[in-house]
Amino acid sequence: MAQTRRRLRSSTVVLGGMGVLAAALTSCGSDPDRRCVDRDSYDYLDGYKIVADKNCKSSGSTSGSVGKGGMSRVDADWYYDADVSDGYADYGTFSRSEAVDRGGFGCSGSSGG
């Protein structure tokens, strides 16, 4: 019996290689998931209360908003890679670089373990 080897078409190889490359670039190039939270609102069971993104114009900003009771201050900051449930975010990090280091396939600086 003669053994025959199946050859992959060059288009299959090229498309497969492009898919792997796209996955690697997408996982490293994209920003981590983030939510704007009130740092002063931490609850042991729920986490941080999510507030409007406009409160997090820059990292660590403190902005005021006028409510029924007058001026209230919100110590808002971006909270990355958190579990989100019912308007609260928990188990994330305030460090963007730490969230990126948790990153996916092929990212430089990601730790193995």
C-alpha positions as CSV (number, residue, x, y, z in Angstrom):
1,M,0.0,0.0,0.0
2,A,1.2,3.4,-0.8
3,Q,0.9,6.0,1.8
4,T,-0.5,9.3,0.7
5,R,0.1,12.5,2.6
6,R,-2.6,15.1,2.6
7,R,-1.4,18.5,1.7
8,L,-3.0,21.6,3.2
9,R,-4.0,24.2,0.8
10,S,-1.9,27.4,1.1
11,S,-5.0,29.5,1.7
12,T,-5.9,27.3,4.7
13,V,-2.5,27.7,6.2
14,V,-2.5,31.5,5.6
15,L,-6.0,32.0,7.0
16,G,-5.2,29.9,10.0
17,G,-2.0,31.8,10.7
18,M,-3.8,35.1,10.4
19,G,-6.4,34.0,12.9
20,V,-3.8,33.1,15.4
21,L,-2.0,36.4,14.8
22,A,-5.3,38.4,15.1
23,A,-6.1,36.7,18.4
24,A,-2.7,37.5,19.9
25,L,-2.8,41.1,18.8
26,T,-6.4,41.6,20.0
27,S,-5.8,40.2,23.4
28,C,-2.8,42.4,24.1
29,G,-3.8,45.6,22.3
30,S,-7.2,46.1,23.8
31,D,-8.0,47.9,27.1
32,P,-9.1,45.8,30.0
33,D,-12.8,45.9,31.0
34,R,-13.3,48.8,33.3
35,R,-16.1,50.3,35.4
36,C,-16.3,53.8,37.0
37,V,-16.9,53.2,40.8
38,D,-17.2,55.3,43.9
39,R,-14.1,54.4,46.0
40,D,-15.9,55.4,49.2
41,S,-18.9,53.1,48.6
42,Y,-17.3,49.7,49.3
43,D,-19.6,47.1,50.8
44,Y,-18.2,43.8,52.1
45,L,-20.9,41.7,50.3
46,D,-21.4,43.7,47.1
47,G,-18.1,45.5,46.3
48,Y,-17.9,49.1,44.9
49,K,-21.0,50.9,43.7
50,I,-20.8,51.7,39.9
51,V,-21.3,55.3,39.1
52,A,-21.6,57.2,35.7
53,D,-18.5,57.2,33.5
54,K,-18.5,61.0,33.5
55,N,-17.3,60.8,37.1
56,C,-14.1,59.1,35.9
57,K,-12.8,61.6,33.4
58,S,-9.3,61.1,34.7
59,S,-7.9,58.4,37.1
60,G,-8.4,59.3,40.7
61,S,-10.6,62.3,40.1
62,T,-13.0,63.6,42.6
63,S,-16.1,65.2,41.2
64,G,-19.1,66.7,42.7
65,S,-22.7,66.4,41.6
66,V,-25.8,68.2,42.7
67,G,-28.5,66.0,44.2
68,K,-31.7,66.6,46.2
69,G,-29.7,67.1,49.4
70,G,-27.3,69.6,47.8
71,M,-23.7,69.0,46.8
72,S,-22.4,65.4,47.2
73,R,-18.9,64.4,46.4
74,V,-18.0,61.2,44.6
75,D,-14.5,59.8,44.9
76,A,-14.6,58.1,41.5
77,D,-12.0,56.0,39.8
78,W,-11.7,53.3,37.1
79,Y,-12.0,49.7,38.5
80,Y,-10.6,47.1,36.0
81,D,-11.5,43.5,35.3
82,A,-14.1,43.3,38.0
83,D,-17.1,40.9,38.5
84,V,-20.2,43.1,37.9
85,S,-23.6,42.3,39.5
86,D,-26.6,44.5,40.3
87,G,-24.8,47.8,39.9
88,Y,-21.7,46.8,42.0
89,A,-18.2,45.7,40.9
90,D,-15.9,43.5,43.0
91,Y,-12.7,41.4,42.7
92,G,-11.0,43.8,40.4
93,T,-8.1,46.2,40.6
94,F,-7.7,50.0,40.5
95,S,-4.3,49.5,38.7
96,R,-4.7,49.5,34.9
97,S,-1.2,48.1,34.5
98,E,-2.0,45.2,36.8
99,A,-5.2,44.5,34.8
100,V,-3.2,44.5,31.6
101,D,-0.6,42.1,33.1
102,R,-3.4,39.7,33.8
103,G,-3.8,39.8,30.0
104,G,-4.2,37.0,27.5
105,F,-2.3,35.0,25.0
106,G,1.1,36.2,24.0
107,C,1.2,39.4,26.1
108,S,4.6,40.6,27.2
109,G,4.9,41.0,30.9
110,S,2.2,38.4,31.7
111,S,3.2,36.1,34.5
112,G,2.8,32.4,34.3
113,G,1.8,30.2,37.1
